[in-house]
């Protein structure tokens, strides 16, 4: 049974296709950045203990590329947040129902003037 069949009210309020795209993108992007940052830290720690100069330079190069990638992803994220489109003002919709004025009930014996 799908989520849409379980909650018809939520189906009208939430665009499930777009929500899954956002969740998947956030999961892949967030996990990917964490893995690349982990490779950066691993490369630096292994380069410090490497005895072969070629290995050391290779690990520092790998760490540098990972660092550039992490900074680029952060910059793209900040740029995307600052460049989001502004919301347009929508015209007010007509009322779906006419509201009757509220009536008050006064206790018997009391009169307001």
C-alpha positions as a Markdown table, in Angstrom:
| # | Residue | x | y | z |
|---|---|---|---|---|
| 1 | Unk | 0.0 | 0.0 | 0.0 |
| 2 | Unk | 1.5 | 3.4 | -1.0 |
| 3 | Unk | 1.9 | 6.4 | 1.2 |
| 4 | Unk | -0.6 | 8.2 | -0.9 |
| 5 | Unk | -3.3 | 5.6 | -0.3 |
| 6 | Unk | -2.7 | 5.8 | 3.5 |
| 7 | Unk | -3.2 | 9.6 | 3.9 |
| 8 | Unk | -5.3 | 11.4 | 1.3 |
| 9 | Unk | -4.9 | 14.7 | 3.2 |
| 10 | Unk | -1.1 | 14.4 | 3.1 |
| 11 | Unk | -1.2 | 13.5 | -0.6 |
| 12 | Unk | -2.8 | 16.9 | -1.4 |
| 13 | Unk | -0.3 | 18.8 | 0.9 |
| 14 | Unk | 2.9 | 17.1 | 0.0 |
| 15 | Unk | 4.5 | 16.5 | -3.4 |
| 16 | Unk | 6.0 | 13.1 | -2.6 |
| 17 | Unk | 8.0 | 12.8 | -5.8 |
| 18 | Unk | 9.8 | 16.1 | -5.2 |
| 19 | Unk | 10.3 | 15.2 | -1.5 |
| 20 | Unk | 12.0 | 11.9 | -2.4 |
| 21 | Unk | 14.3 | 13.8 | -4.8 |
| 22 | Unk | 15.3 | 16.2 | -2.1 |
| 23 | Unk | 15.9 | 13.5 | 0.5 |
| 24 | Unk | 18.0 | 11.4 | -2.0 |
| 25 | Unk | 20.1 | 14.4 | -3.0 |
| 26 | Unk | 20.7 | 15.4 | 0.6 |
| 27 | Unk | 21.7 | 11.9 | 1.5 |
| 28 | Unk | 24.1 | 11.4 | -1.4 |
| 29 | Unk | 25.5 | 14.9 | -1.1 |
| 30 | Unk | 26.0 | 14.8 | 2.7 |
| 31 | Unk | 27.4 | 11.3 | 2.7 |
| 32 | Unk | 29.7 | 12.1 | -0.3 |
| 33 | Unk | 31.2 | 15.2 | 1.4 |
| 34 | Unk | 31.8 | 13.3 | 4.6 |
| 35 | Unk | 33.6 | 10.4 | 2.8 |
| 36 | Unk | 35.8 | 12.9 | 0.8 |
| 37 | Unk | 36.6 | 14.8 | 4.0 |
| 38 | Unk | 37.5 | 11.4 | 5.6 |
| 39 | Unk | 39.8 | 10.6 | 2.7 |
| 40 | Unk | 41.5 | 14.1 | 3.2 |
| 41 | Unk | 42.2 | 13.3 | 6.9 |
| 42 | Unk | 43.3 | 9.8 | 6.1 |
| 43 | Unk | 45.7 | 11.0 | 3.4 |
| 44 | Unk | 47.2 | 13.6 | 5.7 |
| 45 | Unk | 47.7 | 11.1 | 8.5 |
| 46 | Unk | 49.3 | 8.5 | 6.2 |
| 47 | Unk | 51.5 | 11.0 | 4.4 |
| 48 | Unk | 53.0 | 12.1 | 7.8 |
| 49 | Unk | 54.1 | 8.5 | 8.4 |
| 50 | Unk | 55.1 | 7.6 | 4.8 |
| 51 | Unk | 58.8 | 6.7 | 4.4 |
| 52 | Unk | 58.8 | 6.9 | 0.5 |
| 53 | Unk | 58.8 | 10.5 | -0.7 |
| 54 | Unk | 56.8 | 9.6 | -3.8 |
| 55 | Unk | 54.1 | 8.0 | -1.6 |
| 56 | Unk | 54.1 | 11.1 | 0.7 |
| 57 | Unk | 53.7 | 13.5 | -2.2 |
| 58 | Unk | 50.9 | 11.3 | -3.7 |
| 59 | Unk | 49.0 | 11.3 | -0.4 |
| 60 | Unk | 49.4 | 15.0 | 0.1 |
| 61 | Unk | 48.2 | 15.5 | -3.5 |
| 62 | Unk | 45.1 | 13.3 | -2.8 |
| 63 | Unk | 44.4 | 15.2 | 0.4 |
| 64 | Unk | 44.7 | 18.5 | -1.5 |
| 65 | Unk | 42.3 | 17.4 | -4.2 |
| 66 | Unk | 39.8 | 16.2 | -1.5 |
| 67 | Unk | 40.2 | 19.6 | 0.3 |
| 68 | Unk | 39.5 | 21.5 | -2.9 |
| 69 | Unk | 36.4 | 19.3 | -3.5 |
| 70 | Unk | 35.0 | 19.8 | 0.0 |
| 71 | Unk | 35.5 | 23.6 | -0.3 |
| 72 | Unk | 33.9 | 23.7 | -3.7 |
| 73 | Unk | 30.8 | 21.8 | -2.5 |
| 74 | Unk | 30.5 | 24.2 | 0.4 |
| 75 | Unk | 30.8 | 27.2 | -1.9 |
| 76 | Unk | 28.2 | 25.7 | -4.3 |
| 77 | Unk | 25.9 | 25.1 | -1.4 |
| 78 | Unk | 26.3 | 28.7 | -0.1 |
| 79 | Unk | 25.8 | 30.1 | -3.6 |
| 80 | Unk | 22.6 | 28.0 | -4.1 |
| 81 | Unk | 21.2 | 29.2 | -0.8 |
| 82 | Unk | 21.8 | 32.9 | -1.7 |
| 83 | Unk | 20.5 | 32.6 | -5.3 |
| 84 | Unk | 17.1 | 30.9 | -4.6 |
| 85 | Unk | 14.2 | 32.5 | -6.4 |
| 86 | Unk | 12.1 | 34.9 | -4.4 |
| 87 | Unk | 8.5 | 34.0 | -3.8 |
| 88 | Unk | 5.9 | 35.9 | -5.8 |
| 89 | Unk | 3.0 | 37.4 | -4.1 |
| 90 | Unk | -0.1 | 35.6 | -5.0 |
| 91 | Unk | -3.5 | 37.1 | -5.3 |
| 92 | Unk | -5.8 | 36.2 | -2.4 |
| 93 | Unk | -8.2 | 33.5 | -3.2 |
| 94 | Unk | -11.9 | 33.8 | -2.8 |
| 95 | Unk | -13.2 | 32.4 | 0.5 |
| 96 | Unk | -14.4 | 28.8 | 0.2 |
| 97 | Unk | -17.2 | 29.4 | 2.6 |
| 98 | Unk | -19.1 | 32.4 | 4.0 |
| 99 | Unk | -18.6 | 32.8 | 7.7 |
| 100 | Unk | -21.6 | 33.8 | 9.8 |
| 101 | Unk | -21.0 | 36.4 | 12.5 |
| 102 | Unk | -20.4 | 35.0 | 15.9 |
| 103 | Unk | -23.3 | 35.2 | 18.3 |
| 104 | Unk | -22.9 | 35.5 | 22.0 |
| 105 | Unk | -25.1 | 33.9 | 24.5 |
| 106 | Unk | -25.7 | 35.9 | 27.7 |
| 107 | Unk | -26.8 | 34.3 | 30.9 |
| 108 | Unk | -30.4 | 35.0 | 31.8 |
| 109 | Unk | -30.9 | 38.0 | 34.0 |
| 110 | Unk | -27.8 | 39.9 | 32.7 |
| 111 | Unk | -28.2 | 42.6 | 30.2 |
| 112 | Unk | -25.5 | 44.6 | 28.6 |
| 113 | Unk | -26.2 | 48.0 | 27.3 |
